Amino acid sequence: MENGYTTEEMKMQNEGRKILHLPDLLVTCTCVRVPVYRSHSIAVTVITEEPVSVEAAENAIAAFDGDILVTDHTPTPLENSDKDIVQVGRLRRDLTNPNGLTLWCTGDQIRKGAATNAVQIMEYLENNK
């Protein structure tokens, strides 16, 4: 596209904004097509208003229904195909922002897609006010 991003990258950016009803959400995406049978993987950097420790983030991820915290290896699409979970690993402090964390996620996009995740996040937020 004219801005240097692909249509898939812009779709990913805009989809998150739409699902979360946050049209000004700051997101930048890099999407790469690789030959895997099924499942998507994403590298995520999260910037919070206040610092969040790696331990607190790991505890939150481990407690969230449908997420599996992986600490002994990097999650791969192959091990996650045909499952209803998202594996989250490589959680670490962002070296460029004191309020940032980076992590790696993988999940079967057919079994556990964006709409399912959005509903589960909203249910969690509603039940944990």
DOLOVO-927384 format. One record per residue: x, y, z of N, C-alpha, C in turn; residue in three letters. Coordinates in steps of 0.02 Angstrom, whole numbers, padded with zeros to 5 digits, always signed. Layout:
N
XYZXYZXYZALA;...
This chain:
129
+00042-00058+00000+00000+00000+00000+00045+00062+00000MET;+00015+00119-00009+00052+00182-00012+00092+00196+00052GLU;+00067+00173+00110+00101+00186+00173+00157+00136+00188ASN;+00168+00087+00143+00220+00038+00152+00197-00025+00187GLY;+00135-00026+00212+00107-00085+00244+00066-00125+00194TYR;+00060-00190+00206+00018-00232+00163-00055-00226+00184THR;-00099-00248+00140-00171-00247+00157-00185-00292+00217THR;-00148-00347+00223-00158-00392+00281-00137-00358+00346GLU;-00083-00320+00345-00061-00283+00404-00112-00230+00424GLU;-00139-00194+00376-00189-00143+00391-00254-00176+00416MET;-00271-00234+00388-00330-00270+00411-00322-00289+00484LYS;-00264-00314+00503-00251-00334+00572-00256-00273+00618MET;-00228-00218+00599-00230-00157+00639-00303-00134+00648GLN;-00339-00130+00594-00408-00104+00596-00457-00152+00630ASN;-00445-00217+00624-00490-00266+00655-00488-00260+00732GLU;-00429-00253+00760-00424-00244+00833-00458-00181+00857GLY;-00450-00128+00820-00483-00064+00838-00559-00072+00836ARG;-00583-00107+00785-00655-00116+00777-00684-00161+00833LYS;-00652-00216+00846-00676-00264+00896-00678-00231+00965ILE;-00626-00192+00981-00622-00161+01047-00657-00093+01051LEU;-00684-00070+00995-00717-00004+00992-00670+00051+01014HIS;-00608+00047+00991-00556+00096+01007-00525+00120+00941LEU;-00558+00166+00906-00533+00186+00840-00465+00220+00841PRO;-00443+00245+00899-00378+00278+00903-00325+00234+00936ASP;-00339+00169+00946-00291+00123+00976-00227+00123+00935LEU;-00171+00135+00968-00107+00136+00933-00083+00064+00922LEU;-00079+00045+00859-00059-00022+00840-00016-00017+00778VAL;+00037-00056+00776+00074-00065+00714+00085-00140+00705THR;+00079-00163+00644+00080-00235+00631+00129-00252+00576CYS;+00160-00309+00582+00199-00339+00528+00172-00409+00519THR;+00149-00424+00460+00123-00490+00444+00167-00522+00391CYS;+00182-00586+00402+00223-00623+00355+00189-00689+00341VAL;+00182-00707+00279+00154-00771+00261+00209-00824+00261ARG;+00198-00877+00298+00246-00932+00300+00208-00998+00288VAL;+00241-01048+00262+00206-01111+00245+00194-01155+00306PRO;+00140-01141+00342+00120-01184+00397+00051-01211+00381VAL;+00036-01271+00406-00028-01303+00391-00086-01261+00418TYR;-00081-01241+00480-00134-01204+00512-00105-01168+00573ARG;-00138-01119+00597-00122-01080+00657-00082-01018+00639SER;-00098-00966+00676-00063-00902+00669-00016-00893+00728HIS;+00035-00853+00718+00080-00832+00772+00088-00757+00768SER;+00093-00725+00826+00103-00653+00826+00153-00635+00881ILE;+00194-00585+00865+00237-00554+00914+00201-00491+00938ALA;+00196-00483+01004+00157-00428+01032+00201-00387+01078VAL;+00194-00321+01072+00223-00276+01121+00165-00238+01152THR;+00161-00239+01218+00108-00206+01255+00139-00150+01295VAL;+00111-00090+01288+00133-00032+01326+00076-00014+01374ILE;+00090-00014+01438+00039+00001+01488+00051+00071+01518THR;-00001+00098+01550+00006+00163+01582+00056+00161+01639GLU;+00054+00108+01678+00100+00097+01734+00139+00034+01720GLU;+00200+00028+01746+00238-00033+01736+00202-00095+01763PRO;+00206-00149+01726+00179-00214+01747+00238-00262+01748VAL;+00246-00298+01803+00302-00345+01807+00289-00405+01762SER;+00343-00437+01741+00337-00498+01701+00298-00550+01741VAL;+00313-00555+01806+00278-00604+01848+00203-00591+01851GLU;+00183-00528+01859+00111-00512+01861+00078-00528+01794ALA;+00112-00513+01739+00084-00529+01673+00078-00605+01664ALA;+00129-00641+01684+00127-00715+01679+00069-00743+01720GLU;+00059-00717+01780+00004-00740+01822-00063-00726+01790ASN;-00071-00668+01760-00134-00650+01727-00147-00695+01667ALA;-00095-00707+01627-00102-00751+01569-00119-00822+01590ILE;-00084-00847+01640-00095-00916+01664-00165-00924+01693ALA;-00193-00871+01721-00259-00875+01752-00316-00867+01702ALA;-00300-00843+01641-00353-00830+01592-00373-00894+01558PHE;-00437-00911+01561-00464-00972+01530-00451-00971+01455ASP;-00421-01023+01430-00408-01028+01358-00337-01010+01338GLY;-00299-00980+01385-00229-00964+01373-00186-01015+01409ASP;-00131-01033+01379-00081-01076+01411-00016-01038+01412ILE;+00011-01026+01471+00076-00994+01477+00130-01046+01466LEU;+00174-01033+01419+00228-01079+01402+00294-01047+01423VAL;+00330-01079+01467+00393-01049+01492+00455-01090+01474THR;+00445-01151+01450+00503-01194+01437+00525-01197+01364ASP;+00487-01166+01319+00505-01164+01248+00463-01111+01213HIS;+00477-01098+01150+00437-01050+01111+00379-01087+01080THR;+00317-01065+01092+00259-01098+01062+00263-01096+00985PRO;+00240-01150+00955+00241-01154+00881+00171-01169+00854THR;+00157-01150+00792+00093-01165+00762+00078-01240+00759PRO;+00129-01280+00747+00118-01352+00741+00088-01383+00804LEU;+00114-01364+00862+00089-01393+00924+00021-01365+00944GLU;-00001-01312+00911-00064-01281+00929-00120-01294+00879ASN;-00105-01326+00823-00156-01340+00773-00211-01385+00801SER;-00272-01368+00782-00331-01408+00800-00345-01408+00876ASP;-00328-01352+00909-00341-01345+00981-00377-01279+00993LYS;-00413-01275+01047-00452-01215+01065-00416-01171+01116ASP;-00350-01168+01111-00311-01129+01158-00265-01080+01122ILE;-00241-01032+01158-00188-00988+01134-00129-00999+01180VAL;-00072-01014+01151-00012-01022+01190+00025-00955+01190GLN;+00049-00935+01249+00085-00872+01257+00152-00888+01288VAL;+00204-00863+01257+00271-00876+01282+00318-00818+01267GLY;+00381-00828+01284+00434-00777+01274+00414-00710+01303ARG;+00381-00711+01360+00361-00650+01394+00421-00618+01427LEU;+00434-00555+01409+00492-00520+01436+00481-00445+01434ARG;+00522-00410+01470+00519-00336+01473+00543-00309+01406ARG;+00508-00259+01381+00529-00223+01321+00591-00181+01338ASP;+00643-00187+01300+00705-00151+01315+00702-00077+01296LEU;+00649-00056+01261+00645+00014+01238+00595+00056+01277THR;+00554+00024+01319+00503+00062+01355+00493+00031+01424ASN;+00501+00069+01478+00494+00041+01545+00424+00015+01561PRO;+00374+00037+01522+00305+00013+01532+00286-00039+01480ASN;+00335-00069+01447+00321-00116+01393+00340-00187+01410GLY;+00300-00233+01384+00314-00304+01387+00307-00332+01316LEU;+00347-00382+01299+00340-00415+01235+00326-00489+01247THR;+00290-00519+01201+00272-00589+01207+00258-00619+01138LEU;+00253-00685+01136+00240-00722+01074+00178-00765+01086TRP;+00131-00762+01040+00069-00801+01045+00059-00843+00982CYS;+00030-00900+00991+00011-00941+00934-00056-00975+00949THR;-00097-00980+00897-00162-01011+00905-00192-01031+00839GLY;-00235-01080+00840-00269-01104+00780-00324-01054+00761ASP;-00315-01019+00706-00361-00966+00688-00430-00992+00668GLN;-00436-01055+00653-00501-01084+00637-00539-01102+00701ILE;-00503-01130+00749-00534-01151+00812-00540-01094+00862ARG;-00494-01046+00860-00491-00993+00910-00476-00928+00874LYS;-00526-00898+00844-00516-00838+00804-00529-00774+00842GLY;-00523-00719+00808-00530-00653+00838-00598-00643+00872ALA;-00651-00664+00840-00717-00654+00869-00724-00693+00934ALA;-00701-00755+00936-00704-00795+00997-00664-00761+01053THR;-00605-00738+01036-00563-00704+01086-00597-00641+01111ASN;-00626-00602+01067-00659-00539+01088-00716-00554+01136ALA;-00756-00604+01122-00811-00622+01166-00784-00645+01234VAL;-00732-00685+01234-00704-00709+01297-00673-00653+01337GLN;-00640-00606+01305-00612-00548+01340-00667-00507+01371ILE;-00720-00493+01333-00775-00453+01358-00810-00489+01417MET;-00820-00554+01411-00850-00592+01466-00806-00588+01528GLU;-00741-00594+01519-00695-00589+01575-00700-00521+01608TYR;-00698-00469+01568-00702-00401+01595-00768-00390+01631LEU;-00822-00415+01603-00888-00406+01634-00892-00444+01701GLU;-00863-00502+01704-00866-00543+01765-00813-00524+01818ASN;-00766-00482+01799-00712-00464+01845-00705-00389+01854ASN;-00761-00356+01862-00761-00283+01871-00733-00264+01937LYS;
